[in-house]
């Protein structure tokens, strides 16, 4: 998968790395993800394997954002059952979103790409918002439904509570829960959906 986060693993341009391993709670599955910082922003790389609607799925993903944690581009590849998945979502400088090169409307104001099959991309939203304790924000995101191959708006809300906990709401899915994150922003506990394996958010490489 192409590196589009502004780094070069051969020259050491990716400077900070932190990783996490999640276990899925509502179906068999795991997801491993790494966050890297480059000279121009941040990049998430991950791979998920899980059960989906009675079949197996294996998806790799990469999402890049700028220094302000605004999404630039995301890619997902792999398969769900017999279906091959190859999707690239991009946000242009003028705010226009595209999916596999085709313009997508109704995403005005969305700064974040949300991959519906993984908890990884919540990190970008939490870091960009940088909420103080007691603050809240409504966050419309460009939600990639990999199974359907569509990019649509998803309305969310975050409210920071004590420590690294956030009350989270996604009305479209009738979901609301208290998320627990790591200091860097990985969601460690996503009630009913995902949970980090013990100590999995401590793998760090500063080289």
C-alpha positions in Angstrom: 0.0 0.0 0.0 1.4 3.4 -1.0 2.8 5.7 1.7 0.9 9.0 1.6 1.7 10.4 5.0 4.8 12.3 4.0 7.3 9.8 5.5 9.9 7.5 4.2 10.6 4.4 6.2 14.0 4.0 4.4 15.2 7.4 5.5 13.7 7.4 8.9 11.3 10.3 8.2 8.6 8.7 10.3 9.7 9.8 13.8 7.3 8.5 16.4 5.5 5.2 16.4 2.8 3.8 18.7 0.8 0.7 18.2 -2.3 -1.0 19.6 -4.1 -4.4 19.3 -7.8 -4.6 19.7 -10.2 -7.5 20.3 -13.6 -7.3 18.8 -16.5 -7.9 21.3 -19.6 -8.3 19.1 -18.0 -10.9 16.8 -14.8 -12.8 16.5 -12.0 -10.6 15.3 -8.8 -8.5 16.0 -7.4 -5.3 14.7 -3.8 -4.2 14.9 -2.9 -0.5 14.2 0.1 1.8 14.3 0.3 5.6 14.4 3.3 7.3 13.0 4.4 10.9 12.9 6.2 12.4 9.9 7.4 15.9 9.0 4.1 16.8 7.4 1.5 15.1 9.6 0.4 11.7 10.9 -0.4 8.3 9.4 -2.4 5.3 10.7 -1.6 1.8 9.3 -3.7 -1.2 10.3 -5.1 -4.6 9.5 -8.4 -6.1 10.7 -9.7 -9.7 10.5 -13.2 -10.4 11.7 -16.5 -12.1 11.1 -19.0 -10.0 9.1 -22.6 -11.1 8.5 -21.8 -14.8 8.6 -18.6 -14.6 6.5 -14.9 -13.7 7.1 -13.3 -10.4 6.3 -9.7 -9.2 6.1 -9.0 -5.5 5.5 -5.8 -3.4 5.6 -6.1 0.3 5.9 -4.0 3.5 5.8 -5.2 7.0 6.7 -3.1 10.2 6.5 -3.8 13.6 8.1 -2.0 16.9 8.3 -0.4 18.4 11.4 -3.8 19.7 12.5 -5.2 16.2 12.4 -7.4 16.9 9.4 -7.8 13.9 7.1 -6.0 14.1 3.7 -6.5 10.6 2.3 -7.5 7.1 3.3 -7.3 3.7 1.6 -8.8 0.3 2.4 -8.0 -3.0 0.6 -8.8 -6.6 1.2 -11.9 -8.7 1.0 -15.3 -9.4 2.7 -16.3 -13.0 1.8 -16.1 -13.2 -1.9 -16.1 -9.5 -2.4 -12.8 -7.7 -3.2 -12.4 -4.3 -1.5 -10.3 -1.5 -3.0 -11.3 2.0 -1.8 -9.5 5.3 -1.7 -11.2 8.4 -0.1 -9.6 11.8 -0.3 -10.3 15.3 0.9 -9.0 18.1 -1.3 -7.8 21.5 -0.2 -11.1 23.0 -1.1 -13.0 20.5 1.2 -14.3 18.4 -1.7 -14.3 14.6 -0.9 -13.8 12.0 -3.5 -14.2 8.2 -3.4 -12.1 6.3 -6.0 -11.8 9.6 -7.9 -15.5 10.4 -8.0 -16.7 13.5 -6.2 -19.0 12.9 -3.2 -21.6 15.5 -2.3 -23.2 16.3 1.1 -19.9 16.1 3.0 -19.3 19.9 3.4 -17.6 20.6 6.7 -16.4 17.1 7.3 -12.7 17.1 8.2 -12.4 13.5 9.3 -12.5 10.1 7.6 -14.2 7.5 9.8 -13.6 3.8 8.8 -16.7 2.0 10.0 -15.0 -1.4 10.7 -12.3 -0.2 13.0 -11.9 2.0 16.1 -8.7 3.4 14.8 -9.9 6.6 13.2 -11.6 7.9 16.4 -8.0 8.9 17.3 -7.9 11.6 14.7 -11.2 13.1 15.9 -10.1 13.2 19.5 -6.7 14.7 18.7 -8.2 17.4 16.4 -10.9 18.4 18.8 -8.5 18.5 21.8 -11.4 18.9 24.2 -10.8 20.1 27.8 -12.6 18.4 30.6 -16.3 19.3 30.6 -16.2 20.4 26.9 -18.2 18.8 24.1 -18.5 19.0 20.3 -20.6 17.8 17.5 -18.5 16.2 14.8 -19.9 15.3 11.3 -17.4 12.9 9.7 -17.1 11.3 6.2 -18.0 7.7 7.1 -16.7 4.9 4.8 -19.1 2.0 4.7 -16.7 -0.6 3.3 -19.3 -3.3 2.7 -21.5 -1.0 0.7 -18.6 0.9 -0.9 -20.1 4.3 0.0 -19.0 7.5 1.7 -21.6 9.3 3.7 -22.0 11.8 6.5 -22.1 10.4 10.0 -23.1 12.7 12.9 -21.2 12.1 16.1 -20.8 13.9 19.5 -17.9 13.7 22.0 -18.0 15.1 25.5 -14.8 14.8 27.6 -15.4 13.5 31.1 -12.7 12.6 33.7 -9.2 11.7 32.7 -9.1 10.2 29.2 -12.8 9.3 29.0 -15.3 10.6 26.5 -19.0 10.3 26.3 -19.7 9.4 22.6 -22.9 9.4 20.6 -23.7 8.2 17.1 -27.5 8.6 16.7 -27.5 6.9 13.3 -26.7 3.6 15.0 -28.5 4.4 18.2 -25.2 4.0 20.0 -24.0 5.9 23.0 -21.3 4.9 25.5 -18.3 6.1 27.6 -15.1 5.6 25.6 -11.7 5.2 27.3 -8.6 6.3 25.4 -4.9 6.1 25.8 -2.9 9.3 26.3 -2.1 9.5 22.6 -5.7 9.1 21.6 -6.3 5.4 20.8 -9.7 4.3 22.1 -8.8 1.4 24.5 -12.4 0.6 25.4 -15.3 0.9 23.0 -18.2 -0.7 25.0 -19.9 -3.6 23.2 -17.7 -3.3 20.1 -13.9 -3.2 20.8 -11.4 -3.5 23.6 -7.6 -3.2 23.6 -5.6 -6.2 24.6 -3.7 -5.7 27.9 -0.7 -3.3 27.5 -1.1 -3.2 23.7 -1.0 0.6 23.5 2.5 0.8 25.0 4.5 -0.4 22.0 6.4 2.7 21.2 9.5 3.4 19.0 11.0 6.9 19.1 13.6 6.1 16.5 
